[in-house]
Amino acid sequence: MAVSERARLAALHGVDTSYRPAPDQEIRVPEETVVAVLAALGVDASTPAAVRDALAEHERRTLGRLLPRSVVVREGQAPRLKLPSGTTLRVETEDGTGHDWSRPEKQPPPPGVGIGRHALRAHAPDGRSASAQLVVAPARLAGPPTRTYGFMAQLYSVLSSRSWGMGDLGDLADLAAWAGRAQGAGFVQVNPLHVAVPGRPTDPSPYRPSSRRFPDPVYLRVEEVPEYAYLCLADRERAADLLQKAAVLRESVLQKEALIDRDAVWELKREALALVRKVPLSPGRRTAYVDFLAGQGQALDDHATWSALAEIHGPEWRTWPAGLRDPRSPQVARARSEHLEQVDFHCWLVWLTDSQLGAAQRAARDAGMAVGIVHDLAVGAHPSGSDAWALQDALACGMSVGAPPDAFNSHGQDWGLPPWRPDALDATGYAPYRDLLRAVLRHAGGLRIDHVMGLFRLWWVPEGRPPTEGTYVRYDADAMLGVLALEAHRAGAVVIGEDLGTVEPGVREELEDRGILGTSVLWFERDYDRGGRPLAPEAWRASALATVTTHDLPSTAARLTGEHVGLRHRLGLLGRPLEQEQADDAVEVAEWLALLGRLGLLPEGTGDEEAVVKALHRFLARTPARMLGVWLPDAVGDRRPQNLPGTWDQYPNWRLPIAGADGHPLTLEQLAASPRLHALAEEVRAGLDAP
């Protein structure tokens, strides 16, 4: 069989057979990888005959289809449709009105068909008819109403004197209210708050959740559940005991005796919530709960059922009894009925958490924040979690999302997250993706999309193969971006794409054209056409969230002192001799300090660490970036990264509280009183106000 036949079949399904890690380098994808990826898409390419049959079947389906299964178009633009001459189209809008659409291949939707989701029906002269979902997306998202700055933090790391051993949604509301009112901040950006896969120990990474659609009840502030006030005397006494145990947990973290232990926190909260659960809901609260259940529908029922079954059979659903592995099986329906109380308990937890998320966003907006809470959407969900169980038809079985080898990791990366099947999304009108976005945006002023390049293409790694033997699978970017823009528009939310790392040409331009902000991190912003020197502030892009560092990078204090190199050396993570790494790092820092000096942004000189941190943020304010992010640990001189890529148990990733320059953990109250933080925020505000 000629290679071109299999390559042609792969191209028809968006599967790349080669890729370019650099403009002058092309790497062929192993044939076995192409066959495995096509199989995950329901296409047999294992033999020459199978390839020919698959090509013939694809041609038959394509020729016989009058309309695509989904039509996504930007407001004011014509769709890319090829229809037989004389075909008539009619649009039935969300509000039930009908509109005829003439010459759709050359004209945008007719007046009256605005932004939204509509039904499209076509009738051809040969008697064929078809229907499709029509999504009309805004031509461009509005972005933040004004240039603004905000704080970025991992919520679990922001403990207050009322926390149960980790930061919670009560702390988030308080942080937002203080930052907005006292510091003039326009937003607070947090880590993904998606629900985790249960277990002991639970995977602490917020980027490997059980479900991306539902929030994690471990973040609940139990005392703020209204029914808590009506506990009976005996239960109130037990709740007081649990509060005392939570205080011991909190103090052990704050005194550096222990790391944040979400499992221990959840064990206490779970028992306390079981007490609160016994208090009947008032009529108004009961009605609100019933309305919430109706609004969430099958998706919440599935998640709660998985959660109940995971408590009985363990979190790895592939090891459950065979009948329970299919969410639509009679056995699952019977189990749901038999364990109805447990299922409803998990629905109730989601409702409570959703309510406190809403309260946090209201607190942010009431404090005058232009944006409010910026939530984070992980790339995918854990293969053992509730999303993987409930969305088996929409996710690629036996595949994992990752990244190809690059300058930072010669072995590539495998993130262990099953990817969306592009064909399944198209067939459902992008319903699972839409529902996910709608849920995450429900109480968000903004949304950060982790690895936003995945809306264009994702690196798929077949199970059992190394990341070097993966390949890119392409998505309909117009549809993925259109659905995202529609849901963000309806939520009134800003969208920020994390576009760091390997970015295909044209991606950043497309994001900017649609009003989706990118991410600019100071240490990576260099003019590579002029020897890689630091990029002057006026040359930075405006459509971005600009920061000095992120949760995956060294804190600024560690970067300035070179401590991050020493840390990686102690953990055996350096790819070159220590002296060489230290020398190169020192040169990089010196280049930035020299630029700060030339711009007059460092009058205090380079000997004062706190002054340099201020100067770097003064520099950010000089850029045209629409949003400036201050990493909250940077504001108090914390030296430790929250996450050290390339490590698992060698470093306490995702388990550290925010600490001061001396390494001692700080409470939210201490953060709010920190002179160093106040001084930095004042510098940023002054920079934004400067002409």
Secondary structure, 3 states (H helix, E strand, C coil): CCHHHHHHHHHHCCECCEEEEECCEEEECCHHHHHHHHHHCCCCCCCHHHHHHHHHHHHHHHHHCCCCCEEEEECCCCCCCCCCCCCEEEEECCCCCEEEECCCCCCCCCCCCCCEEEEEEEECCCCCEEEEEEEEECCCCCCCCCCEEEEEECHHHCCCCCCCCCCCHHHHHHHHHHHHHHHCCCEEEECCCEECCCCCCCCCCCCCCCEEEEECHHHCCHHHCHHHHHCCHHHHHHHHHHHHHHHHHHHHHHCCCCCCCHHHHHHHHHHHHHHHHCCCCCHHHHHHHHHHHHHHHHHHHHHHHHHHHHHHHCCCHHHCCHHHCCCCCHHHHHHHHHCHHHHHHHHHHHHHHHHHHHHHHHHHHHCCCCCEEEEEECCCCCCCCHHHHHCCCCECCCEEEEECCCCCCCCCEEEEECCECHHHHHHCCCHHHHHHHHHHCCCCCEEEECCHHHHCEEEEEECCCCHHHCEEEECCHHHHHHHHHHHHHHHCCEEEECCCCCCCCCHHHHHHHCCCEEEEEHHHCEEHHHCCEECCHHHCCCCEEEECCCCCCCCHHHHHHCHHHHHHHHCCCCCCCHHHHHHHHHHHHHHHHHHHHHCCCCCCCCCCHHHHHHHHHHHHHHCCCCEEEEEHHHHHCCCCCCCCCCCCCCCCCCCCCCECCCCCECCHHHHHCCHHHHHHHHHHHHHHHCC
